[in-house]
Amino acid sequence: MTYFLFVVFVVVISFSFVVLFGAPYLPVMTDSAEQAIDLLDLKEGQTIIDLGSGEGKILRLAAKRNLNVIGYELNPILFLISYLSTRRYGRRVKIVYGNFWSKEIPSADAVFVFLLPKYMEKLDKKISKIKLNHGLKLVSYSFQIPGKKPYLESNNLFFYQYNQSS
């Protein structure tokens, strides 16, 4: 019984503390994930970053399209599930365990996020500080960036374009 309570405690903590940094785990529906990747309109070999990659759905779907994918996940249980479920894609998928807020976002062509509304402005500031050699596309699931008009909007997906730095 003590072991069971310990496991329950670990699971509850793993899934609840991440709310302090972005969002609780809520899976993106497969249709919406596919549509998000479609909106990004990436070519084979381009790179997408999933900030809060959860169980790895976006990572797997993007890798199937021959995209390079970097996922960030703070929940240790979801990180492990994501890591194990994407191994068949080899070097095409990289998963980083940790808080993406404290990490430098590497060069990429696109970003996918599913964050709570209160973090969207902070994300916009973080993305805006990146020195881009080319434009960066961002799709947010469910929530808009306050004060920023999406370039495209479709079925609860909000597409933003960040231009090249000068």
N, C-alpha and C positions, 0 to 999 in steps of 0.2 A: 504494500500500500504506500509506503514512504517513497519508493522508487517511482510509482505512478504519479504521485503528487509533485515530485521533483520534475518529471517530464512535462506535466501540465504547466507548472510554473515557468519552465524554460520556454515553452511554446508561447505562452501568453506574453511573456516579456519580449520575446523575439518579434512578435507581431504588433505589439503596442508601442514600444519606444520609438519606432521609426516615424510615428505621427509627428514627433517633435522636429523632424527634419524635412518633411515633404508631404507624405500621404500614407494612409494605411494601405495594406495590400487589398486591392480590388482588381480582379483580373479584367483585362480588356477583352471584349468579345472578339472572336476570331474575324468576323466580318469587318468590324471596325479597325482591327489591326491591319488587315489586308488593305482596306481603303486608305488608312494612314500612310502605308508604304507606297500605295499608288499615287497619293497626293504629292509625295516627295519627289516622284518622277526621277529616280536615280538610275544610273547606268551601271552595268556589271563592273565590279571592282571599286566602286565608290564606297564611302564609309558613312555609316549611320551610328549615332550614339543614342542609347536608350538610358535616360537618367531615372533610375529606379526600375530596373529591368524585371523585377518580380520573379515569376517562375520561368521566364525566358521566351515567352510567346513571340514577341517582336523579334528577338534575336534569331529564333529558328526560322520564322517566316522570311526574314530578310536574307539570311544565309542561304535558304533554298533558292533565292533569286540571284545568287552569286554576288551578293553585297558583302562587304566587310562590316563587321558589327562589333561595337564596344558597349558592354552593358555595365552599369554601376548598380550595385545592390548592397544595402546596409543590413538587411535581415539575414542572419546566418543560415537559417533553414531554407529560405528562398534562394540564397546564393548557391547553396549546395544542389538544390533541385535544378536550378538554371545551369549550373556547371555540368552536372551529369547529363542533362538532356540535350546539351549542345556539343558534346565531345565529338560526335560523328562529323561535325563540320570543320574540325581541325583548326588551323590557324586563321580561318575566316572569322571565327568568333573569339573575342577576348572578354572575360568577365572580371571586373575589378570589385573586390570586396571593400566596402567602405562608403563614407559619406561624400558624395560628389561635390557638396558645397565646399569642402576643404581641399579639393583636388583641382588641378589645372585641367581644363577641358582640352584634350588634344585636337589636332587638326582633323576636321571632318567635313563632310558635305552636307550633313543633315543631323537633326536632333529630334527625338521623340520624347515627350514627357506626359505624365499623368500626375500632376501635382494638385494639391489643394489651392484654392484661389488666393489665399493669403501669401503664398510663396511665388506667385507668378511675376509680380513686379521685381522681386529679388532675382529671379531667374533672368528676366529681361536685362537687368543691369549687369549680371555676370556674363551673359552672352554678348552684350554690347561692348564689353571691355576686351573681348578677344580680338587680337590683330588677325584679320582675315586676309588671306592671299586671294581669295575668291569669295563669292557669296555663300551664305549658310542658310539652309532651309530649316524651319522648325515647325513641327506639328504638335499641337497640344490637344489632348483628349479631354473633352468636357469643359475645360475652363479657358477663358480668354486672358490675355495680358491686359491689365487695366490701362486705359488711355492709349492703347495701340490698336489700330484697326487691322483685322486680319486681311491678308491678300485674297484668301479664299476661305469659305466656310461651307462645310458639308457634313450633315449627320453628326453633329456634336464634335466635329474635328475642326480645329482652327489652324490655318496655315499662315505662317509669317515668313518673310524674306528679310535677311540681314545682308546688307551690302558690303562690298569689299572695303577694307580700311584704307584710309589715305595715307 
